[in-house]
Amino acid sequence: MRLTNKRIYLDYNSTSPLAPSVKEWLAKGDFVFATPASVHTSGKQTNRYINETSEYLCHLFGNSTAQFELLFHSGGTEGINTFIKGFAAQKQLEGQAIDFYYTSTDHSSVKATAKYLADRGHRTHIIPVDSNGNFDDQILIEKMNQSPGPVLYNFTSVNNETGVQFKLQRAEKIKEATGCKVHVDAVQAIGKVEGWQALSEGLDAYTFSAHKFGAMKGVGFSFFKKQFQFLPLIEGGGQQNGHRAGTENAMGIYSVFLALREMVESQQLVKLKEAKELFEDRFLNLVGTKGQIIAHTGSRNSNTTNLILDGINSQTSAAAFDMAGIDVSIGPACSSGVNEPSPVLLAMGYSEQQALSALRLSFSPYFDNIELDHTWQAVSNVLTGLIK
């Protein structure tokens, strides 16, 4: 996507620019500011923004209020922490340690939360994956059925680094075979996979993050089954039925409504997927044996491609793209200027050198063949300079 600063932005899995409808609303300056719990007119006006967003989300995601509750929070990391820690804390209050399952390619917040549980006496289990980011359902089911405590499974529907996608029906079958509870990390799903609006009523909780699809940062939302019990991560004034204390971020919440409504009206998943696949074809034709695409033969979403340029450190590649006015990601964050290999790629069996040579490109939901031509011209110039 070409931004107003004349750069080509290919890092949508990290964060998205604000949707035009959100920017237009913010430019008006008619900000909601009152506490939504207040009984005065200003407070009621703020509450209306939250209610309008809530009603839209429940309608968009086909949510039956008899099945799910809606929870607003600060984003994906808080949502993940809320349900995993909250479920474990609830069971520990009942005198039980849980068995928590997650894959070796899950988001860092999942892995950090797993360590938190292990430090407090719960049992954690890492599910290995192959080079396509896939895992063996039957082995997982057998292990879950041998677990001595209540089982919670974190199911990442779309991987943030590789775009590897798992359909919700897979989690449904695992739950049916084991009776486990399932939290779905759906942070990277919206606008990037077919049927992202459909919630399976058989699963227990879903977490989304607003800045991934053009809404404001610092806000996210989750749906969770009313029967799914967890202790709140944040306690205080009892807002949101006691599930998450603190004055609601009304402006951020309303930006969710605006951005999602715009995406639903304008999304073009078929065109996005076609453009991404054509981009990858051009990449492989250009680099030949000097490069590869992560999980190229696996099931992936419509906007993400993770590339390896053999023998070229990703910091060098990213710097070359940056100088050419192109924003790409090298996966995990750098620490003190040291480029660390991606734990996700290492878990998939790639070597440390390969993991240190990977670049992630994640395209706009509106990326198409017209946009591709301009983008590819700039990208291919950089690639040619790197591999010559």
Secondary structure by P-SEA (a helix, b strand, c coil): cccccccccccccccccccaaaaaaaaaccccccccccccaaaaaaaaaaaaaaaaaaaaaccccccbbbbbcccaaaaaaaaaaaaaaaaaaacbbbbbbbcccccaaaaaaaaaaaaabbbbbbbbbcccccccaaaaaaaaaacccbbbbbcccccccccccccaaaaaaaaaaccbbbbbccccccccccccccccccccbbbbbccccccccccbbbbbbcccccccccccccccccccccccaaaaaaaaaaaaaaaaacccaaaaaaaaaaaaaaaaaacccccccccccccccccbbbbbcccccaaaaaaaaaaacbbbbcccccccccccccaaaaaacccaaaaaabbbbbbcccccaaaaaaaaaaaaaaaaaaac
